[in-house]
Amino acid sequence: MEERTLVLKVGYRGADFSGYAAQEGERTVAGELERALTTLFRRPCELTCAGRTDAGVSAISQYVSIPVTTDELEGREPRRLWRSLMALTPEDISIKGLYSAPEGFSARFDAQGRSYRYRIACGNAQPVLAWDHAWWLRSTLDAKVMDEAARALVGEHDFRSFCKVSSAERLLADGRSTSRLLRHVRVHEECEAGEDLVMIDVEGNAFLHNMVRIMVGTLVEVGRGNRPVEWVAQALDARDRRAAGPTAPAKGLVFANVSYPEGLLLPLC
């Protein structure tokens, strides 16, 4: 039987999930998706994702892949398959698209880049529509100064200072690198649904555990005036988690997109 790979583009609201990865006794995104696909294909289904998210983190365009046979797809009209998956998944998961990829495709290892957006609501008035997906700070931030400080993070660096300690220790013990390439980091103000927010957009080849949230917490220290612009570069050079700022709350973070080589994913619907 000829093998193919089915790829799902999914979004989810992270508030009620214990992260993406399947965990015994916990409600997770992978657990819900695997349950739906197991029901659909009537066999155990193990997924590969472009990037695992922590508890409370949402996604707009996450990609997951699963090996399938042509027999399993034969006779399944793509839109009917799509509707079946939507019916089998809960309301806080959205099946945004289906794709076909060659045998051996991996949503994780074939990804060329990943991007995140972090939202911050500032001021004494709590946000309304952004409440579930923004960090509410009862203070002001200087977005321009934060953007200036963020430039030190662009490029290929050892981001050990911006990684959860236990995760960094495991990587180093396994002989793996804590270096990553960031192509773009931007801090700017934007009005979204009538509310003024500070946005932090980050794009890179891959990310360490808690990396974006620690970057955000560090930049916020600069934006509040607690640290100078130069401190971000100094924290990066230290390669020590204690040198960087706090870890920002999960609910402000959204997994925004994944890039793949052109033509690798063929839309089914």
Helices and strands as residue ranges (DSSP letters): E 3-12, G 14-16, H 29-41, E 48-49, E 58-69, H 70-73, H 78-88, E 93-101, E 113-122, G 131-133, E 135-137, H 143-150, G 151-153, E 155-158, G 160-162, H 165-173, E 179-192, E 195-204, H 211-223, H 230-238, G 241-243, G 250-252, E 253-259, E 266-267
